[in-house]
Amino acid sequence: MGKCICNINKSAIFELVGLSNISFQVGQRGTVRDYPGFSPSVDAEAIRKAIRGIGTDEKTLISILTERSNAQRQLIVKEYQAAYEKKLKDDLKSDLSGHFEHLMVALVTPPAVFDAKQLKKSMKGTGTDEDALIEILTTRTSRQMKEISQGLLHSLPLVPRSAPEFVEPNGCSVYKKSLGDDISSETSGDFRKALLTLADGRRDESLKVDEQLAKKDAQILYNAGEKKWGTDEDAFTEILCLRSFPQLKRTFDEYRNISQKDIEDSIKGELSGHFEDLLLAIVHCARNIPAFLAERLHRALKGAGTDEFTLNRIMVSRSEIDLLDIRAEFKKRCGYSLYSAIKSDTSGDYEAALLKLCGGDD
């Protein structure tokens, strides 16, 4: 009988599995929570039986991996490797395929490593997925960005301290160069400068609002755009990429008082291209992150094809944070539920796993 682990201390778990430098954000509005009566050895054995031999028991995989928190999944990963001398991720990859495989592998990946891989993929090959870059860099906390940017597990012997890399818990590289290096080589201009500022993880996380600073920043933004010929892009970057979201919301109110325009309208009129897209995303996130991500999901699910890259990322990364709020915003925006959208746009085991993560219909 496997030992039950209750009242999970997530920091202790990540230290136990060799991920002591990684935290992960857990909110009160997620659809996935710690599973009561959790036993990593029982789950590891059930997963092994599900993928061993001819045929795969996908229902068991879905049931376990979508109903355990990420911290619990990391204990399953550790237990699986200790018991069977195989990496669970590798066995999932060899036994599954397609979008379902990608989703299952994402679920057993630590959050910061998952984000690192998503960023790498968005900048891999001939083109850059600017929308993915913008989404990740605008919705992660400063601490999360620092963990990604600084190499996560710099204490591992395979990672030189002078050249941090993105690594898996076993020491294998996810990135061969820093996030900043990749951003610098794959983007340009003001867009690159703003992305690098966000990647530094220096945004203020305070909930306290400074009224005088809001007035001052609003005036600076007005002077940098509407009031002058040409635009001072650096002023927009510094304020929008470094101030806390509550502070920015107050600044946007003050900006409207000064200019008689919403900040979104000024950004659209003064800026262009991916830099404009990035700053608009920051404004939307400052106002309402779940609404911003609901819109991203709507785009991923509408039309002839489904953007599984975006769909997987948001469903996995927000399932323990605010997916309930994203569901509510999706219903408000679209008039139908996220659950029904997933049901109509996906199929098979992939659909079943996504619906479990979704956590119910609205």
Number of C-alpha atoms within 10 A of each C-alpha: 6 12 11 12 15 12 10 15 10 17 15 13 16 20 13 13 16 17 19 16 14 20 19 20 14 17 14 12 16 19 23 25 20 17 16 13 11 19 19 22 21 17 24 25 16 15 23 20 14 18 20 12 9 8 10 16 15 17 12 15 22 20 13 17 23 26 21 20 22 26 23 24 23 23 21 27 21 20 22 22 14 13 12 12 10 13 15 22 17 10 14 20 15 11 15 17 12 9 16 24 18 17 22 23 19 21 24 23 20 21 21 25 23 21 22 24 19 19 24 20 15 18 19 13 9 6 9 17 13 18 15 19 19 21 19 20 25 24 18 18 18 20 18 21 25 19 24 28 21 20 27 26 26 20 16 15 9 14 19 12 14 7 12 20 26 28 23 20 16 11 16 14 15 16 19 16 14 17 24 17 11 17 21 15 11 18 17 14 10 16 23 18 19 22 23 21 18 25 26 21 22 17 21 15 15 11 10 9 17 13 13 10 15 21 18 15 25 25 18 17 26 22 16 19 21 16 13 10 10 11 18 17 18 13 17 20 21 16 18 25 27 20 22 19 25 17 24 24 20 20 28 23 17 21 24 15 13 13 17 10 14 14 22 16 10 17 21 14 12 17 17 13 9 18 23 18 17 25 25 18 22 23 21 19 19 22 17 16 21 23 20 21 27 24 17 19 26 18 14 18 21 12 10 7 10 17 16 17 16 19 19 20 20 19 21 24 23 23 25 23 21 20 27 22 20 28 25 17 22 26 18 13 14 13 9 15 19 25 21 14 16 20 15 11 15 18 13 9 16 19 18 20 22 23 20 17 23 23 18 14 12 13
